[in-house]
């Protein structure tokens, strides 16, 4: 038979309280991190950005090199964009932890659904 001691009750209450607070803390932390876009901005000179032809502004894309580029393709209307796609800077599924410019472009661009 299990004993219901005061110590066990406090352990359960503490664990339950923590379990209820974790989602709120995680959500707040996620929102704060994306708000600091310029500090997390993707460096166009990084190896992965260069390999995918990332440019912070679509008008800088050399169409003779990046033949997939078409007018109207920007990070803001890409399926891989994450977060607020109307903001100047947003997350990207290709560059985790980094922010890309809304007016940017890379060779991984995919039309946004909906």
N, C-alpha and C positions, 0 to 999 in steps of 0.2 A: 504494500500500500504506500502511495506517495504521501510525503509530509508536505504540508503547505506552510513553509516557514516565512517569516517576515523578509528574510534575505532573498528568497526566491521570488517573492512578490515584487520587491524593488528591482531585481534583475529583469523581470519580464516587463515592468512598467518602463524602465529605462530603454530597453531594446525596442519596445513598441513605439515610444516617443521618437527615437532616432529613425526608425523605419518610416514614420509619417513625415518627418522633416527632410529626409534625403531627396525626394523628387523636387521639392521647392528649392532647395539649395542648388541642386544640379541645374535646374532651369535658369535660375538667377545667374549662375556662373557662366553658362553658355551665352546668355544674352549680353553679358558684360564683355566677354571676350570678342564678340563680333563688333561691338561698338568701337573698338580700338583699331579700326581698319588700317590707317596709315602705318602703324607700328608693325603690322603683320602683312603689309603689302608684298606681293610676289615680286621678286627681283627679276626683271626681264632678261638679265644676264646669267641667271642660274642655269645649270645644265639642262634640267627638265623643261624649263620655260623655253630655252633656245631650241631644244629638240622638237617642241611642239609649235614653234613659231609664235609664241605669245608676244603680243604687243599691247601696251596700255591704251592705245587708241587705234581703232580700226583703220583710220586713214594712213597709218604708218606701214601697213601690211604691203609687202612687195608681191603683187599678184603674179609676177613671172616666176617667183619662187614657190609661193603658196597658192597653187592653182585651184584648190578647193574653196578659197575665199570668194564670197559673193556679197554684193552690196546688201546691207540690212542685217548682216550677221554680226551680232555683238554678244558679249558675255551676258548682258541683261535679258536676252531672249533665248539663251541656251538651256537645254534640258539639264545640264550638269550644274547650273548655278544653284546655290543654296542660300537660304535666308531671304532677306528683303531684296528682291530683284529690281526694285525701283531706287535703291540707295546707290550712291556713287561707288561704293566698294561692297563686295559680297564674297561669300565663300564659294568654293568650287570643288566638285567631287574629284577632279583630276589633281588638284594641288591642295591636299589636306593641310589644315592649319594655316593656310595663307589666304589673303584677300586678293581678289582680282578686280580690275576696274570695270565698271558697268559698260563703258564704251570700248572695252578691250576685245581682243579676239585671239583664238588659238586654233590649231588644226584639228582639235578634238571637238569642235563646235557641232552640236546636234540641235535640230529645231525643237523648241519647247512645245510640248503637247498642251492643248487646251487654251 
